[in-house]
Amino acid sequence: MSTAAFIEKIFHKTLLHPAAADLFSQSGKREVFEEEPEKFAEFLHRNFPYPSAMAFLAELAAVEYACWSVEHMEQQFSRPAHGAVINPLLRIVPVNNDVTPFFSQGTTLPGPGEIEPYEGFVLVWKGPESGKLYVEKADEQMLLALKVLSEEQLELRGHELRVVNQAIDHSAREGVVLKAPYLVSRARQEFPEGENIPKRYTTASVFTLQWHITNACDLYCRHCYDREKRSPLTAEEGFRIIDDFDRFCREMNVRGHICFSGGNPFMSPHFYHLYEAAAEKGFALSLLGNPVPAEELRRVIDISMPEYFQVSLEGLEAHNDFIRGEGFYRRVMDFLSLLRKKQVPSAVMLTLTKANIDQVLPLADILREKTDYFTFNRLSQVGEGASLSLPDRDAYRKFLDEYLAAANGNPVIGLKDNLINILREHRGISPFGGCTGFGCGAAFNFVALLPDGEVHACRKFPSLIGNILKSDFLTLYDSKDARRYREGPQACYECRLRPVCGGCMAVVHGMGLDAFIEKDPFCFLEE
């Protein structure tokens, strides 16, 4: 290939500008540029006759050279066993103008006055799986991840660690960073991929521990599924559990999320100490409980802003207060206002029964401006809930149609129940992640921990997989009992929607059926 053709191949867009082409042809430096093509951008910067366009074309040339060099690098991708590393097929170009649009197909060079200023960095990299070349402006999360991974022995804790982990996760999704393979994966567990199920629903990057640190509660709800008096958790046991969960997440290459619950978690004498210890580890934190006074909420925020605070309502005021106690509806509404004032993301959960199915959507309308997220779980007929009733399947199917229609016009309505994916398939809509983001996530990307150390696959029904005070999370996760819950009902094994569904094992159990064998009685897939 001639020198001119070689340079043209690398700097095609830059040389479309006549003045840049003239400078190149008259430079007498063709052989120099062929030996060291990176010097062409520097040459343009020194010699281009139009100052307003000089920097732009020099930066355009620098990015073009970065593209060429990345395309011709022979280094192979190699994911680390743990942690994350910078993509070796990445180049960073500092710029003062936005050159990225001109790497889109068919984009022409700007005329006078059309150059958009942008002071920052352009990243050029090759995707680890796709092999595709990317040219994009670096966002703040990418720059943070690159800074942290390029510095050795940087000690981070608490909020800083959580922010950095989120930045690394974001950069890994883009391909700028290579993370160790996530080991919370359906594929590793010989789980079928299903039909037309996006691969993002087979591997989890976050593992959630729903931690019921106490059974003490200031309510006496008519559908409560566990009133057992369990041995209270000691602070020392709690700290050891946090350390062990941190080890589990590191070994499985996932970020940890701890959802503190109860009973009412604020009634545990160790709540604030455990919340602070978990925050120091960099875990994502959330709260599932009852309304608390402003000073208690402030104390939580001062330690670490929760990802969200979830409270419960069971319908409109009269029905809700019949289930949860007089005055509770007003307490929740006032507390939602407090959460909004303090900028704490909020969520409202409803337990769906035969008695309140017609109140769900009216409540959703009331909550439209009061919360960030509202959804429901079907009643698990265990504990106190055994005395309540579920709607029949036809009524539930009709409700789901109405719920999906309402969700299109109400931004706070969230999708959670796995069976919604049947309707989405019927309508030609791609699936969503279901209950935990991966269909039934029992003992997959989620476990529940009780005050006495019992670990359950799901909190809504007895699903014991062991005791953390006698074992550790890695051992329990790999146990035979945990694998049985991950596999779900045998009746669902061949289902094309299984990775994003699996029904609700708690509903199956609560209706007196075998959760390892029978499918969800509300399933209407083949109708």
N, C-alpha and C positions, 0 to 999 in steps of 0.2 A: 504494500500500500504506500502511495506517495505521501510525502510530508503534508501537502495541502489536504489530501483526502483524510489523512489521519487526524489532523487538527479539526477539519470540518466535522468529522464524526463525533468528536468530543464536544466541540463548542458550536454545534449546529444553530441553536437559538440565538446565541450571542452574535454570530456572524451574519445573521439575517439583517442586522443593522448596518446600512451601507458604510457609515464612518468606521465602525469596528472592523468590517471586512477590508476597507482601504488601509487602515493601520496595520492589519495583519499582513496584507500583501506587500506593503512598502517597508515592513520592519526589518527585513534582512535577518530575522531571528528564527526562521522556520525550523532549522535544525535544532536550535536551542529548545524551542517549544516541544519538539518531538521527544527530546531527551528528558525534558522537565516540563510537562504540560501545565503543571500547577502555576508556573511563572507567567502564563498568559494573562490571568486575571490581574496579577500585580502590574504587568506591563500596561494593560488597559487603564488601570487606576492612575498611573503616572502620565500617560500620554494622550488620553482621550480628549478631543478638542472642545467638547461641550460639557462644562462642569455639572450642569443640572442632571445630565444623563450618565455622567462618568461613573459615579458610584454604583448606579443601578446595573449597568452593563458589566462592570467588574464583579459585582456580587452574583449576577446571573452566570457569569463564566465560572466563578468559584463553585457554585452549586452544580453546574453542569459537570465540572471536573469531579466533584464528589460523587455524582451519579455514575460516571464512567469508572471511577476507582472502585466503588462498591460492587458494580456489576462484574468487575474483573478480579475481585479478590478470591483467592482459592481456599481461604480458611473455612473450615466446616463448623456448623452449629454444634454446640455441645452444652446441653443443659446440666446445671450443677445437681449434685445429689440432694443438697439442701440449700435453702436461701435463694439468692438471685444474683445474676451477673449482668453487666452491660452487653447488649448484642454486639458481637465482634464485627459484624457487618454494618457498622453505623459510623456516619461522619457528621460532624457538627460544624456549621458555617455561620459565623456572626454576620449580621446584615443590618442595614439601616433603611432598607426598602423591601417591600413585599414582592418577592420574585416567584412565590409558589404558584400563582395562577398560570404562569407561563410554562408550567410543566403539565398542564392539562391538555388533552388532545385538541388541536385546532386553535389554541389561543395565540393571538398575534401579539407582537411587541407593542408597548404603549407609545402613544404619540406625546407631543409636548404637553405638560400639565396633567398627564394621566398616570403618573407614577405615584403609587400609594406608599407613604412612609410607614415603616415598621421597624422599630429598634428592638432587636432580639436575636433569636437563633433559628436557623432552618436545619431540620434534621433530615438526613438522607439515610435510609436503611433498607435492608432486604428482609421481608417477612420470614420468620423461622419455618413455618409450614408451607406457605404459599409460594415462597421464592419471589414474590412480587416486589418491585422497587417502589418505595414510598418517599415522597418529598412533601414535608409538612412543617408548618411553624411549630416550634416547641411550646407546649403549654406549661403552666407553672408546675403541675404535678410531674411532668416528664423531667423538667430541669431539676426539681428536688430529688427525684429518684436517681438521676445521673450523678448529682453532686454527692449524695450519700454513698452510693455504690463505688464511687471513685476514691473515696476517703477511707483510710484504714482505721480500725479500732475506734470508731465513733460510738460513744456510749449514749444511747437514747432510752428514755423511759417515759411512761405515762402518756400524756396527750401528744407529745412530740413523736413518740414511737408509733402511736396509732395513725397519725397524719402521714408519717413516712411509709408505713405499711400500705395505706390506701394509695399513696402515690406510686409505689412499686407495683401494686396490683393493676392500677390503671395503665402504667407503662408496659406491663407484661401483656395486657390485652391488646395493646397497640403493636407489640412486637419490638419495641425499643429496648426492652429488658427481657432476659430469659430467666424464667423461674423454674425451680425444680418441679417435676411433674406432681400434680395434685394426686394424692393417694386415696382420697375419698372419691372413688370412681365406680360407677356401675359396671364399666367394662372389666375392671379388675375382679369383679365379683360374678362374672359370667352372666350378667344381666342382659337380656335381649335389647337391642337398640330401638325396636318398634318401627313402625312405618311412618316416614315423613316427620320424625321427631328430631329437631335440631340438636346437634351434638352438645350444645351448651347445657342441656338438661341431663347430661350423663355424668358430669364431673363437677364436684363442688369445690369452691375456693374458700368457703367459710364453713365452720362447724359451730353449731349452736348448743350451748349447755343451758337448759332451762332449770335454774337452781332454786328449788323451794327451800329456802334456808330456815323456814319455820312453818309449823301448821297453825300457829296462833293467828286469830283473825278477829276483826271487830264486827264482822257480819255473820249471819246464819242463813245462808242462801238455800232455797228449797231444791236446787238442782246440784248442790255441791257433791263432787264425786269422791271425796276422801275426808272423813272426819276422824280418822284414826289418831290416837295420841301417840306420837312417835318420839323417840329419844331425842332431846334437843342437841343441836350441833354446838360443839365448843369452838372457840376462836382458833385454837391451835389446829383442830381438824380442818377448819375452813381454810387456813393458810396453806396447809399441806395439799388440800384439794386444788387450790389455785395453782400451786407449783406443778402438780401432776398434770393438770389440764394444759398448762403451758408446754410441758414436755410432749404431751400427746399432739398438740397442734404443730410443734416443730417437727416431730417425726413424720407426721402425715402431710406436712407442707401446706397447711391451711391456716387461715387467720381465725382466731377464736372470738366467739361472741358469747357473752354471758348475759342471760336474761334473768335478773333477780326477781323472784316471786315468792309466794307463800301458799296458804294463808296470806297475811299481809307482811311483806318483807321488813317494813319499818318497825314491826313489833319484835323483831329479833334484837337482842342486846348487842349483837356483833355486826349488824348490817353495815354501818358506816365504815367500820374497820375493814370488812371484807370488800366492800365496794371500792375503797381506796386502794387496797392491795391489788385488786383486779385491774383497776385503772393504771397502776404503776407498770403492770405487765404489757400494757398497750392493747388490751382486749377492747373490742367494741362492747358497749354496755347498754342495756335497756332495762326498763322496769315494767313489771306486770303486777298491778296491785290496786288498792283503793285510794281515793283522794286523800291527800295529806295537807297539813297547814303550810302556809307560804314559807315559814321559817325552815321547815324540814326540806321543802323543795329547794330552797336556796342553798342549804347545806350540801345537798347532792350536787347541784350545779357548780358550787365552789370546788368540789373535788374533781368532777369531770362531767361535762354536758352529756346526758344520755342520748343515744340514737333516737329513742322515742320513749314515751311513757304511755302504757296501755291500761285503760280502765274498761269496765264492762257496763253495758246497759242491756236490759232484757225486753225492751219495747217502749211503748209510751208510758207516761208517768204512773198511771194507776197500776198497770200490769207489772212494770218494773219494780215498784215499791212493794207489791204483793210478793214478788220473788226474792228481792234483796233487802227489803226493810223500808219502813216509812221514812220519807225524806231523802232517800238515796239518789233519786233522779235529780233533785235540785242540787245535791252535793256534787254530783258529777258535772252538771252543766256549769256550775260556778268554778269547778276545778279546771274544766276545759278552757274557760276564760283566763284563768291564772296561767295555765301552760302557754297559751298564746301570748300573753303579756310577757312572760319570761323567755319566749322564743324556744320553748321545748317542743319538738315535734310530738304530736299526740295521735293515738289510735284508740278506737272504740270497738270492742268485740261483743257480739251478741250470740247467745246460745239458742239455736233455733229449735222450737217445739211446735206441737200442734196448736198450742194456745196463742203463740205470738207470731205465727207465720204471716199474718195479714198486717202486722205492725212494723215489719222490717223496712219497707220502702217509705212509709210515712215518717219513720224515725230518721231514715237517711236524708230526707228532705230537710228535717229540722237541723240535722248535723252539718248540712252543706257548708255553712260558714263558721262552724264551731270546732271542727277537728280536721286533721290532715288525712285520715284514713278510717274507713268503717267497713266491717265485713262481719261474717258470721261463721260459727261452727255448728254442725248438727249436734243435738243432744246426745251425750253418751249415757245410756241408761244403766249407770252403776252408782253405788252409794245412794245419796238422796235422790239422784236423778232417776232411779228405778221407778219412782212413783209418778213420774211425768210421762207424757206421750209424745211420740213423733208424728208428723203428718203421714198420710198414706203416700205411696209412690206417685200416683197420678197428680195429687195436689202439689207434691214437691217438684215434679217435672214442670208443671204449669208455673210455679213460683220461680224456678230458674229462668224460664223464658222472660218473665217480667223483670227479674233482677238484672239480667244481661241488658235488656232494653233500657232500663233506668240508668245503668252504669254508663251508657253512652252520653247521657246528659247531666250526670252528677259526678264531678271529679273526685269526690271523696270515697265513692263506692269502690271497694277493692274486690279482687277475685281470689278466692282461696280454696273453696270446695273442689276436689278433684273431678267430680262428675261434670263440672262446667265444661271440661274439655270434650265431652261427648257432643254437646251442643255446638261448640266451636268447630268440631270436625263436620257436623251436619251442615254447617253454614259455609264451609270452605275457608275457615279462618285458622291460621296457624295456632298451635296449642300454647298455653301459658304454663308456668312451672308447677301449678297445683299447690297443694297445702304448704309444703316447705321449700318450694322452688324446684323440687325433684319428685313430684307426685307425693306419695306417702314416704316421708323421710324418716320414719321410725327406725332408729338405730343405724341410719345411713348418714345424714348430715345433722342429726339432732338426737339428743337423749335428755331425759328428765332426771334430775338428782333430788332426792328427798332428804329431809333433815337428819334421818338416821343413817344415811349413807346408801340407801337403796337406789340403784340406777335402773330406770325403766325406759323401754323403747319409746313409749308415748305416755304422757301424763294422764290422758283421759280414760285409760282403763288399765287394769293390772297387767303389766308386761315386763316383769322383772328379768334383768339380765345379769344381776350380781350386786355386790356391795362394794363401794369404792373404799370403805374403811378397811376392807380385807383384801383389796386387789388394787389395780390401777386402770386407767382409762384404755391404754393400749391392749391390755389383756382382755378387758371386758368387751372392747370393740371387736376383737377377733374371736370371741367366744361362739360356741355353737348356738346358744340362745339368741345372741344378737343377730347372727346370720339368718336364723329362722324368721325373725321379724323383718329383716331387710328383704327377704325373698317375697314376703307378703302371701296372700291367699293362693293356694294352688289353682283355684278356678280362674285366676288372672294371668297365669304363666304365659299363655300363648296370645294374650291380648295385644293388639297393635298399639294401644294407648298406654300400656303398662308403665313406661318410664316417666310419664307425667300424670299417672292416675293411681291405680291400685285401690280405689275406693277409700273407705274409712274403716280401718280394722276396729276402732273403738265402737263404731256403730254396729258392726257385725257382732262383736262380743256382747254389747249391751242388749242385743235382740236375741241372745241365747244361742248363737251359732258359733261354730269353730272358726276363729279368725285366721287360722293357718290353712283352712280348706275352703270355706264358703266365700263367695264374692259378696260385695256390698249389696244388700237387698234392694237398694234404691237404684242400682245400675240399670240403665235403659239403652245400652249401646246398640243392640240389634233391632230396636224398634224403628 
